Amino acid sequence: MRQKALFICAHYPDASATQAGHKIAQHNLNELRQHYNVDTVFILRDAQCQYPPSEPDDRPTAIIQSIGLRRILAVGAGMLAGLPPRFATRYSVEAKRQIRELMRMHTYTIVWLEFSQVFWLAPSVARHGASGSTLTLSAHDVQVELLQRKSMPERLLLLRWTRWCEGRFFRLADSIRVLSEKDRNLVQSYNPKAPITVSPPRPSAFATSVRRLPGSIQPHSLLFWGAMNRSENYAAVIGFIEKHLPQLVREFADATLFVVGANPPKRVRELASTHVIVTGFVVDPTPYFEKASLGVVPLIQGAGVKLKTLEMLAAGLTVISTEIGAEGIAPSPRLVVTPLQDIVTEISRRWRVAPM
């Protein structure tokens, strides 16, 4: 009989999701299932509960929802329990009770925590480690790094607290999984003894099947690709449209930006024009990858490896990116990393040489 594992996740793992993190979670869950019989617990925001798992056998052992006022109260309760806000969004006494009950009923070889939002369970899991289970933390982002890129009031109030709390969780882990070497070095400073696996996100299958033919590429066109409900994505798009695209339009009258990705907020939709095409969700983004002349990733927030950048590179686009958008990605002749203030210069230079 195979050994058992417990997989606890802050989102539905879903290989077909628009969000990179959901795809990574599905990959990690599939990998775990190759070696163990896996029980799954999902601690979700209420809005997420409408999305079914992508595989028929993904029916969870338990789902704990955080709804409306209860979610706000949960964050407050988590902060009273010593958790900074970034670790308190999934805090749930009910989740703690159910997981404690599962660990009492079953012998788990591994307890796996996927996403930082459920790392608050690490102390409780570690206390049960005497029964033989080991603790794995899968960090999609290092929260201290994210916080260092936020506004001064948030950094000033929360950075030291977040660093202490995140360090405590990582020190409790028996093994850790991260997405880049940079994150590995950061995490290793917290826990130099735990083995750390670097597992970069993998581009979606469609990206490697894109066929970019000279006759199909639209001159002076740009592609921004990503889940548009994420604050770092829509902030980047809004800033680029308002501050940088007008400069390109003055030099190239047909300059066009394709904003492709699910759930763009109202402010992004209102910026649509002859020069800005906002698609919302598309079943197959391949046509935009085939006709855009360049990819653009003008991110000023966020941390970790950006799947959007990897997928545009895998599709054969040259990508103009800020340092944050290129973080953790190996150098490539087609990856141009530039400060945000120079992004127009880099795009213009390439269009003047070859508009395609």
C-alpha positions in Angstrom: 0.0 0.0 0.0 1.3 3.4 -1.0 2.2 6.0 1.6 -0.1 9.0 2.1 0.5 12.8 1.6 -1.6 15.8 2.6 -1.6 18.7 0.1 -3.0 22.0 1.4 -3.5 24.8 -1.1 -4.7 28.4 -1.1 -6.1 28.1 -4.6 -7.6 25.4 -6.8 -4.8 23.7 -8.7 -5.8 23.9 -12.4 -3.6 23.3 -15.4 -6.0 25.3 -17.6 -6.2 28.4 -15.4 -5.2 31.8 -16.6 -3.1 32.4 -13.4 0.4 30.9 -13.4 0.2 29.9 -9.7 -2.7 27.6 -10.3 -0.9 25.8 -13.1 2.2 25.4 -10.9 0.1 24.0 -8.1 -1.4 21.5 -10.4 2.0 20.4 -11.6 3.2 20.0 -8.0 0.1 18.0 -7.1 0.5 15.7 -10.1 4.1 15.2 -9.1 3.1 14.3 -5.6 0.5 11.8 -6.8 3.2 9.9 -8.7 4.5 8.7 -5.3 1.7 9.0 -2.8 -2.0 8.7 -2.2 -2.8 12.3 -1.7 -5.5 14.0 0.4 -6.2 17.6 -0.6 -7.5 20.5 1.4 -8.3 23.8 -0.3 -8.6 27.0 1.7 -10.3 29.4 -0.7 -11.9 32.8 -1.1 -15.6 32.5 -1.9 -15.1 33.8 -5.4 -12.8 30.9 -6.2 -15.2 28.2 -5.2 -17.1 28.4 -8.5 -14.1 27.0 -10.4 -14.0 23.2 -10.6 -10.7 21.4 -10.4 -9.4 20.6 -13.9 -9.1 16.8 -13.4 -11.9 14.4 -12.4 -9.9 12.9 -9.5 -9.2 16.4 -8.0 -12.2 16.2 -5.7 -10.8 17.6 -2.4 -10.9 16.0 1.0 -12.1 19.3 2.3 -12.8 22.9 1.2 -12.8 25.7 3.7 -14.2 29.0 2.4 -13.5 32.5 3.5 -16.6 34.5 2.7 -17.3 38.2 2.9 -17.3 39.6 6.5 -16.0 36.3 7.7 -12.9 36.7 5.6 -12.3 40.2 7.0 -12.7 38.8 10.5 -10.3 36.0 9.6 -7.6 38.4 8.7 -8.1 40.3 11.9 -8.0 37.0 13.9 -4.9 36.0 12.1 -3.2 39.3 12.9 -4.2 38.8 16.6 -2.6 35.4 16.3 0.7 37.0 15.2 0.3 36.9 11.5 1.1 39.9 9.3 -1.7 40.6 6.7 0.1 38.8 3.8 -0.1 35.5 5.8 -3.5 36.1 7.3 -5.8 36.1 4.3 -6.6 32.4 4.6 -6.5 32.1 8.4 -9.2 29.8 9.6 -9.8 28.1 12.9 -12.0 25.6 11.0 -9.2 24.8 8.7 -6.8 24.2 11.6 -9.4 21.9 13.3 -10.0 19.9 10.1 -6.4 19.4 9.4 -5.6 18.5 12.9 -8.4 15.8 12.6 -7.0 14.5 9.3 -3.6 14.2 10.8 -5.0 12.3 13.8 -6.9 9.9 11.6 -4.2 9.3 9.0 -0.4 8.8 8.9 1.0 11.2 6.3 4.5 10.9 5.1 4.5 14.4 3.8 2.4 17.5 4.5 2.7 19.9 1.6 1.7 23.6 1.9 1.2 25.3 -1.4 1.3 29.1 -1.5 2.4 31.4 1.3 -1.2 32.1 2.3 -1.3 28.7 4.0 2.1 28.8 5.6 0.5 29.8 8.9 -0.4 26.1 9.3 3.4 25.3 9.4 3.7 25.5 13.3 0.7 23.2 13.7 1.9 20.7 11.2 5.4 20.8 12.7 4.0 19.9 16.1 2.5 16.8 14.6 5.8 16.0 12.9 6.8 13.7 15.8 4.4 11.2 14.3 6.7 10.9 11.3 5.4 13.4 8.7 7.7 15.9 7.1 6.7 19.4 6.1 7.3 20.9 2.6 6.6 24.6 1.8 6.1 25.6 -1.8 6.7 29.3 -2.1 5.5 31.0 -5.3 6.7 34.3 -4.0 9.0 35.4 -1.1 6.7 37.8 0.7 9.5 40.0 2.0 10.6 40.7 -1.5 7.1 41.6 -2.6 6.7 43.9 0.4 10.0 45.7 -0.3 8.5 46.8 -3.6 5.4 48.3 -2.0 4.8 51.9 -1.0 6.8 53.3 2.0 3.9 53.2 4.6 3.3 49.5 4.0 7.0 48.7 4.0 7.6 50.7 7.2 4.7 49.2 9.1 4.9 45.6 8.0 8.4 44.7 6.7 10.1 43.6 9.9 7.0 41.7 11.1 6.7 39.9 7.7 10.4 39.0 7.7 10.2 37.6 11.2 7.1 35.5 10.4 8.3 34.3 7.0 11.6 33.3 8.5 9.9 31.3 11.2 7.8 29.3 8.7 10.8 28.5 6.5 12.9 27.4 9.5 10.1 24.9 10.4 10.3 23.3 7.0 11.9 19.9 6.2 12.1 20.8 2.5 11.3 23.9 0.5 10.4 24.5 -3.2 10.9 27.8 -5.0 10.7 29.1 -8.5 14.1 30.7 -9.1 17.7 30.7 -7.9 17.2 34.2 -6.5 14.4 32.9 -4.3 16.5 30.0 -3.3 19.3 32.3 -2.1 16.7 34.4 -0.1 15.1 31.4 1.5 18.4 29.7 2.3 19.3 32.7 4.4 16.4 31.7 6.7 17.0 28.0 6.7 20.5 26.9 5.5 19.8 23.3 6.5 16.6 22.4 4.6 17.0 21.1 1.0 15.6 23.7 -1.4 14.4 22.6 -4.9 14.3 25.2 -7.7 11.4 24.3 -10.0 10.8 27.1 -12.5 7.3 27.4 -14.0 6.8 25.7 -17.4 5.3 27.5 -20.4 1.9 26.3 -21.5 1.8 23.9 -24.3 0.3 26.5 -26.7 3.4 28.7 -26.4 5.7 26.2 -27.9 3.4 25.5 -30.8 3.1 29.1 -31.9 4.3 29.6 -35.5 5.4 33.2 -36.2 5.6 33.8 -39.9 6.9 37.1 -41.3 3.7 37.6 -43.3 1.4 37.3 -40.2 3.2 39.7 -37.9 1.6 43.1 -37.6 4.1 46.0 -37.8 4.5 48.2 -34.7 2.4 45.9 -32.4 3.0 44.9 -28.8 1.6 42.1 -26.7 1.0 42.2 -22.9 -0.1 38.8 -21.7 -1.3 37.9 -18.3 -4.2 37.5 -15.8 -5.6 41.0 -15.7 -7.2 40.8 -12.3 -3.8 40.8 -10.7 -2.8 44.2 -9.4 0.8 44.1 -10.7 -0.5 43.4 -14.2 -3.2 46.0 -14.5 -1.0 48.7 -12.8 1.7 47.9 -15.4 -0.7 48.1 -18.3 -2.4 51.3 -17.1 1.0 53.0 -16.5 2.3 51.9 -20.0 -0.9 53.1 -21.8 -1.0 56.5 -20.1 2.7 57.3 -20.0 4.6 55.4 -22.7 2.2 54.4 -25.5 1.5 58.0 -26.5 5.2 58.5 -27.2 5.2 55.5 -29.5 2.1 56.7 -31.3 3.7 60.0 -32.0 6.6 58.2 -33.8 4.6 55.2 -35.2 1.0 56.2 -36.1 -0.1 52.6 -36.3 1.4 51.5 -32.9 -0.9 49.0 -31.3 -0.9 47.3 -27.9 -2.8 44.0 -27.4 -3.8 43.5 -23.8 -4.7 39.8 -23.6 -5.8 38.1 -20.4 -8.9 37.3 -18.3 -10.8 39.8 -16.1 -9.4 43.2 -17.0 -10.8 45.8 -14.5 -13.0 48.6 -15.7 -10.2 51.1 -15.8 -8.3 49.0 -18.2 -11.3 48.3 -20.4 -12.0 52.1 -20.5 -8.5 52.6 -22.0 -9.4 50.6 -25.1 -9.0 52.5 -28.4 -7.7 52.2 -31.9 -4.2 51.8 -30.4 -5.2 49.6 -27.4 -7.0 46.3 -28.0 -8.3 44.8 -24.7 -9.5 41.2 -25.3 -10.4 39.9 -21.9 -10.4 36.1 -21.7 -9.6 34.3 -24.9 -9.9 30.5 -25.3 -6.7 30.4 -27.4 -4.3 33.3 -27.3 -2.2 31.9 -30.1 -3.2 34.4 -32.8 -2.0 37.3 -30.7 1.3 35.6 -30.0 1.7 35.0 -33.8 0.9 38.6 -34.9 2.5 40.8 -32.2 5.9 42.1 -33.2 7.2 42.4 -29.7 6.2 41.3 -26.2 6.3 43.9 -23.4 6.4 43.4 -19.6 6.5 46.8 -17.9 6.1 45.5 -14.4 7.0 47.7 -11.4 5.5 45.4 -8.7 5.6 41.7 -8.0 8.2 39.0 -7.3 9.1 35.6 -8.6 9.4 34.2 -12.1 6.9 35.6 -14.5 5.3 32.9 -16.6 4.0 35.6 -19.0 7.7 36.4 -19.9 8.6 32.8 -20.3 5.6 32.0 -22.5 6.3 35.0 -24.9 10.0 33.9 -25.1 8.9 30.3 -25.8 6.6 31.5 -28.6 9.6 33.2 -30.3 8.9 36.9 -29.4 11.5 39.3 -28.4 10.4 40.6 -25.0 11.2 44.1 -23.7 10.9 43.9 -19.9 11.7 45.7 -16.7 14.0 43.9 -14.2 11.0 42.7 -12.2 9.4 41.2 -15.3 12.6 39.3 -16.2 13.3 38.2 -12.6 14.7 34.7 -12.3 14.8 34.1 -16.1 18.0 33.1 -17.8 19.6 35.7 -20.1 18.6 35.4 -23.7 19.3 37.4 -26.9 15.5 37.9 -27.1 15.0 39.1 -23.6 15.8 42.8 -23.3 15.9 44.1 -19.7 15.6 47.8 -19.3 14.6 50.4 -16.7 11.0 51.5 -17.2 12.0 55.0 -18.3 13.9 53.5 -21.2 11.3 51.1 -22.4 10.0 53.3 -25.2 13.6 53.9 -26.5 14.2 50.1 -26.7 10.9 49.5 -28.5 11.5 52.3 -30.9 15.0 51.2 -31.7 13.8 47.8 -32.7 10.9 49.1 -34.7 13.1 51.5 -36.7 15.4 48.6 -37.6 12.7 46.1 -38.3 9.0 47.0 -37.7 8.1 43.3 -37.8 
